[in-house]
Amino acid sequence: MAQNKLNKKGRCLNIGNCPKANTKEIIEVGIGEDFVCPECGGQLVEVKETNVLPYVIGGVVVAALVVAGIVWGPQAINSFKTEEKTVVEPDTVEQVEQVTEAAPEQKVDETTVEYKDIPVETTPVVSVQNGQGTIDFGYAKYEGSISNGKANGLGKLTYTQSRRISKRDTRNRVAVPGDYIEGSFEDNEPVTVKWYGSDKKLKGAVMIGSNGL
């Protein structure tokens, strides 16, 4: 039982791409382990347990007030009757209640908008044709192994604009400015990479085959 108190609990927010996120499953991660989803590798959001003690105390106070009202209510009413005075009622005015029709509920459009990459008008700027160098794609900058003027081999790609990590990724994961991926590349496309945020925390792993992931 003491071991569970040291563990952290969290939820995955990768909804639509992760079964654990879709079911809002609480995931328990041991001390020393990466605080990521074991299903999709996405970062978890810590879940805090709610302290119900204040609610219990509030319920007891309300119950006490109700009991007091039952005991003292009749006596208070009788005391008011002894001091009853004659009141001259004003002319009766017929009051017409205005009924306001409730506005129809507006339905929230939950349609997911398909992400489209922003066209890159500039030609990639390559520092070397073969060897270690850089390639500026306009939306991101690559550093690593270059062959025939393209990213081939191990390298790192840092994003300056929001962009799909790979057009062949069937999950359509999108990196935002500051994110970066590290791993192997082939003809300017990632093959097997790890995806990190600007805070250097792991967001997930991306493995692209010939037909996509």
N, C-alpha and C positions, 0 to 999 in steps of 0.2 A: 504493500500500500504506500510506503514511503517513497518507493521508486516512481510511482505514477505522479506524485506531487511535484517531482523534479522535471517531468516531461512537459513539453509545450503542446498546446492544442491549436489547430488552425483550420481554416477552410480554403479551398482552392477557388479562385474567381475566374478560371478559364472556362466560363459557361459556354456551352455549345461545342466545345472541343474536348472536354474531359468528363467522363461519367461521374467522377467523384464531385466535380463542381456542379453538375446538373442536379444531383440528388442532395446537394448541400451537406454532404457527409463531413463530420468532424474527424480530422486526421490527427493522430497523436504521434509526435516526433520526439525521439529520445534526445537527451542532453548530448551535445557534441555532434549530432547529425545535422546535415543541411536542412533548413526549414523550407523544404520544397515538396510539391505533390509527387508521391511515388508513381502516379499514373501518367502524368503529362510533363512532369519536371517544372511546372510553373511555381512561382513564389506563393507561399501561403500567407494568409492574413490571420493573426493570432486571435483566438476566441477567449474572452474572459468569462469566468463563471460568475453569475449574478448572485449577490448576497440577498436572500429572501427575508432576513431577520427584520428589517424595518417594516416590511409589508405585514408580517405577523403581528408586530407591536401595534401597528395602525389598526388592524382588524380587531384586536382586543379592546382598544380605546373606543372604537365605534360601537361595539357590542355593549360596553358599559353605559354609553350615552343612551342607547335604545332602552335598556333596562330602567335607567333613571327616569326616562320619559314616561314609561308605562306606570311606574309607581307614583310619581308626583303629578302626572298629567291631570287626573280627575280632580285632585284637590285644587289645582290652579284654576280650573274651569269654574268650580263652585265659588271661589273667592271673587272671580270676575262678576258672577251673577249677582252677588250681594250688593255690588256697587253699580248696578245697571241703572242708567238714567234714560229719561224720555228724550228721544231724538226726533226732530222734525225732519222728515224725509223731503228732499226737493222734488220738483216735478219730474215724473218719470219720463226719461227720454229713451226712445227706442234706438238701440244701438244695432247697427248692421255690420256684421263681421265681413271683412274683405278677404276673400280667398285668393291667394296668389298661386297661380299654377307653377308647379316646380319645373324648372328647366330640365329638358331631357339630358340624361347623362352622356357625356362625350366619351366616345371610345378612343382609347389610346392606340395609336398605330404602332404595332410591334414588329412591323416589317423591317427586316434587316437590310440595310443598304449595302450593296456589293461594292467592295473597295476596288478602285481602279488606280493603277500607278500613274503618277504625273509624268507625261512624256519628257524625255531628256533631249533637248535640242542640241546640246554640245557634244562633240566627239570626245571620248575618254582621252585624257592626257596621260601618256605613259612615259615614265622616266627612263626605262631601259627596255630593250626588246627581249633580252635573256639575262637571267640572274636575279639578284635581290634588288627590289625597287618599289616604286609606288605607282598607283593608277588612280586618277581623279575621275570618277564617273559623273560628277555633278551632284548626285544625291547622296554619295558616300565616297570615302577614300580608302583604298586598299593598300596594305603594306605587306610585302612578303615575296614569295617566289613567283617569277614571271617567265613565261616561255612563249615565244612568238608574239610578243606584245600583249599577252593575255594572262590573267591570274590562273596559274597552274601550279598546284602543290600546296604547301602550307602557308597560311597567311592570316591577316586580320582585316576585317572590313568595318569601318566606323561610319555610322549614318548621320547625315546632316539634315535629311528630310524623311518624313514617314514613307515607308516603302515595304512592299511584300518581300520577305526574305528570299523566296524563290517562286517563280511562276509555276514551277512543277509541284509545289507544296499544296496538296489537296486540302489542307486545313487553313490555307490562306493566312498564315501568321504574319503580322505587320510589326516591323521595328520602327521605333520613333526616334527623333533626333537625340543623339547621345548614346543610343544602344550600339552594341558592336557584336560581331560574331567572329569566332576563331576556329580554325580547323583546316580541312582540305578543300581546295577549289579545283574546278575543271572548266576551262574556256569561260572564265568570268562568272561561273555559277557555283554556289556552295554545294558540296557533296555530303560531307559529314562535319558538322560544326556544332559548337556550343554557343548559346545565345545569352548575352549579359546585358543588364541595364546600365545606365550612366553611373549608378552607385556600385558597379562591379559585382552585383549580386546575380546569381544564375537565374535566368528566366525559363530555360528549357534547352533541350537538345533537338537538333534538326538533322535528320538523315534522309537524303533525297536519292532515290534510285532512278533508273532509266525511265520508269513510268510514273515517277512521283512517289511520295510517301503514302 
